[in-house]
Structure formats: structure tokens, C-alpha cells
Amino acid sequence: MIRAGLIWGLARAEARLTRRLVRYWLFVIIGLLVAAFQFTQFMFIYKFFSSGSGSAATVNPRYFLANAAGAFVIIFYLGLIFLAFEVRARDVRERI
């Protein structure tokens, strides 16, 4: 029988190990920078061009998440793939 406490403990240990990796922080920082840049870009487009163009007005705060989510998902998926390879390499190195 699989106990939830055991799985939760393993997940916490993996999260602790992952937070120590430089790659993890690299992807977190890249993701935050891309998010800040994209937010600034959408804010600029909405502020200066929405009064003159109907298509620029669609970049409003209501639809911001739908417009920006694609880039965030791609960055975090790439980070997840690299972290998965790191976990696999660590398991091979530790002979697990």
C-alpha cells in the first residue's frame, strides 16, 4: 500500500535538492525576466495604441493571461525537461 506521507516526504526531498541546482534558479530568473518584459510590452501597447487601433485594444488587462501564457509555458517546460535530465543523471551517478 502506498502511503501519502511517504510520497509527500519524497516530493519535499526532491524539491529541496532541486532548489540547490543552478539550472533551477537560471530558469526561474529567465522566466521572471521574460514575464516582466512581456508585461511591460503589453502595458506599453495598451497605453499608447489602444485608443487608435481596435486590434491593439484587444491587448487589455482582461485578456493578458491568454496572450502571455504561451511564452511562459514554453520556458517552464524547457526548464522542466532540463531538470528531468538532471534528476536522471543524478540517479545514475548515485546508482539508484
CORQUI-V265825 format. One record per backbone hydrogen bond with DSSP energy under -0.5 kcal/mol. CO is the residue of the C=O (numbers start at 1). NH is the residue of the N-H. E is the energy in kcal/mol with one decimal. If there is no record, write none. Layout:
BEGIN
CO_NH_E, CO_NH_E
END
This chain:
BEGIN
3_7_-1.7, 4_8_-2.6, 5_9_-2.2, 6_10_-2.2, 7_11_-2.5, 8_12_-2.2, 9_13_-2.1, 10_14_-2.4, 11_15_-2.3, 12_16_-2.2, 13_17_-2.2, 14_18_-2.6, 15_19_-2.1, 16_20_-0.6, 17_20_-0.7, 18_21_-1.6, 21_25_-1.3, 22_26_-2.4, 23_27_-2.4, 24_28_-2.1, 25_29_-2.6, 26_30_-2.5, 27_31_-2.4, 28_32_-2.3, 29_33_-2.5, 30_34_-2.6, 31_35_-2.2, 32_36_-2.5, 33_37_-2.5, 34_38_-2.8, 35_39_-2.4, 36_40_-2.4, 37_41_-2.5, 38_42_-2.6, 39_43_-2.5, 40_44_-2.5, 41_45_-2.5, 42_46_-2.6, 43_47_-2.6, 44_48_-2.4, 45_49_-2.1, 45_50_-0.5, 46_50_-1.0, 49_52_-0.7, 49_53_-1.3, 53_57_-1.2, 54_58_-0.5, 55_58_-0.7, 56_59_-1.3, 58_60_-1.4, 60_63_-1.1, 61_64_-0.7, 63_67_-2.0, 64_68_-2.4, 65_69_-1.8, 68_72_-1.3, 69_73_-2.5, 70_74_-2.0, 71_75_-2.2, 72_76_-2.5, 73_77_-2.2, 74_78_-2.2, 75_79_-2.1, 76_80_-2.0, 77_81_-2.3, 78_82_-2.3, 79_83_-2.3, 80_84_-2.1, 81_85_-1.9, 82_86_-1.8, 83_87_-2.4, 84_88_-2.1, 85_89_-2.5, 86_90_-2.4, 87_91_-2.3, 88_92_-2.1, 89_93_-2.5, 90_94_-2.4, 91_96_-2.8, 92_95_-0.8
END
